[in-house]
Amino acid sequence: MATSITSRVSWVCDRAGLDSKQHRPLWRLTGGGRAAPPDNDMREMTVREFKLRLDAIGDDELCCGTFWLADDFLSIDQTLTREEIASAMEIAEDSHDASEGFNWWHIEWAISELKQGGDA
């Protein structure tokens, strides 16, 4: 039985003694169980946009995560332009499966998709 991200957030907040109405997820789950940006998702893959999304969460809230920079993409393919990196980031972001992780293989795959005409 599938569980909505909202009910998962409520469960986690209840366990931690937090008010779930004050906490909203940065990500939502799609029908296929894949993670997707929230409805007010960032469309520009910049640090500024990432910070704006994080601003919706209190500074003292616990969190963990990772992020990837343009240099990471360039370490795989030095020929990428800024626009191609942004497109590869969007492909990686839009097709991220939390069960598999956002890792080097995933970045390589996103670049490959881009080079093969993948749609961001």
C-alpha positions as CSV (number, residue, x, y, z in Angstrom):
1,M,0.0,0.0,0.0
2,A,1.5,3.4,-1.1
3,T,1.8,6.1,1.5
4,S,1.7,9.8,0.6
5,I,4.7,11.9,1.4
6,T,2.4,14.1,3.5
7,S,1.4,11.2,5.7
8,R,5.1,10.2,6.0
9,V,6.0,13.8,7.1
10,S,3.1,13.7,9.6
11,W,4.4,10.4,11.0
12,V,8.0,11.6,11.3
13,C,6.8,14.9,12.9
14,D,4.6,13.0,15.3
15,R,7.5,10.8,16.4
16,A,9.7,13.8,16.8
17,G,7.1,15.8,18.7
18,L,6.8,18.4,15.9
19,D,3.8,20.1,14.4
20,S,3.5,18.6,10.9
21,K,1.5,21.6,9.7
22,Q,4.7,23.7,10.0
23,H,6.8,21.3,8.1
24,R,6.4,20.6,4.4
25,P,8.5,18.3,2.3
26,L,11.1,19.6,-0.2
27,W,10.2,16.6,-2.4
28,R,7.1,14.7,-3.3
29,L,6.6,11.1,-4.5
30,T,5.2,10.5,-7.9
31,G,2.7,7.8,-8.7
32,G,5.7,5.5,-9.7
33,G,7.3,6.1,-6.3
34,R,10.0,8.4,-7.7
35,A,11.0,11.6,-5.9
36,A,10.0,14.8,-7.6
37,P,10.4,18.5,-6.8
38,P,7.5,20.0,-5.0
39,D,4.8,21.8,-7.0
40,N,6.6,25.1,-6.5
41,D,9.7,23.4,-7.8
42,M,12.8,25.2,-8.7
43,R,13.4,25.2,-12.4
44,E,16.8,26.9,-12.4
45,M,19.6,24.7,-11.2
46,T,21.4,27.4,-9.2
47,V,22.6,27.7,-5.6
48,R,20.3,30.7,-5.3
49,E,17.3,28.6,-6.1
50,F,18.4,25.9,-3.8
51,K,18.8,28.4,-0.9
52,L,15.3,29.7,-1.6
53,R,13.9,26.3,-1.2
54,L,15.8,25.8,2.0
55,D,14.6,29.1,3.3
56,A,11.1,27.5,3.7
57,I,12.5,25.4,6.5
58,G,13.7,26.7,9.9
59,D,17.4,27.2,10.4
60,D,17.5,24.9,13.4
61,E,15.6,22.0,11.7
62,L,17.6,18.7,11.4
63,C,18.3,17.7,7.8
64,C,20.8,15.7,5.7
65,G,21.4,15.6,2.0
66,T,23.9,16.2,-0.7
67,F,24.2,18.5,-3.7
68,W,26.2,18.4,-6.9
69,L,27.9,21.3,-8.6
70,A,28.8,22.1,-12.2
71,D,32.4,21.0,-11.5
72,D,31.1,17.5,-10.7
73,F,29.5,17.3,-14.1
74,L,32.6,18.7,-15.8
75,S,34.7,16.1,-14.1
76,I,32.8,13.5,-16.1
77,D,32.6,15.5,-19.4
78,Q,34.8,18.6,-19.7
79,T,33.1,19.6,-23.0
80,L,29.8,20.4,-21.4
81,T,28.6,24.0,-21.7
82,R,26.8,25.8,-18.8
83,E,23.5,25.2,-20.6
84,E,24.2,21.5,-21.1
85,I,25.1,21.1,-17.4
86,A,21.9,22.8,-16.4
87,S,19.9,20.5,-18.8
88,A,21.8,17.4,-17.4
89,M,21.0,18.5,-13.9
90,E,17.3,18.8,-14.8
91,I,17.3,15.4,-16.3
92,A,19.0,14.0,-13.2
93,E,16.6,15.8,-10.9
94,D,13.5,14.9,-12.8
95,S,14.4,11.2,-13.0
96,H,15.9,10.7,-9.6
97,D,14.9,7.5,-7.9
98,A,15.5,7.7,-4.1
99,S,15.9,3.9,-4.0
100,E,19.0,4.1,-6.3
101,G,20.4,7.4,-5.1
102,F,21.8,10.5,-6.7
103,N,25.4,9.4,-7.3
104,W,28.2,9.4,-9.9
105,W,26.4,6.7,-12.0
106,H,23.2,8.8,-12.0
107,I,25.1,11.9,-13.2
108,E,26.9,9.9,-15.9
109,W,23.5,8.5,-17.0
110,A,22.0,12.1,-17.1
111,I,24.8,13.3,-19.2
112,S,24.4,10.4,-21.5
113,E,20.7,11.0,-21.8
114,L,21.4,14.6,-22.7
115,K,23.9,13.7,-25.3
116,Q,21.4,11.2,-26.8
117,G,18.8,14.0,-27.1
118,G,17.1,13.4,-23.7
119,D,14.5,16.0,-22.7
120,A,15.1,18.0,-19.6
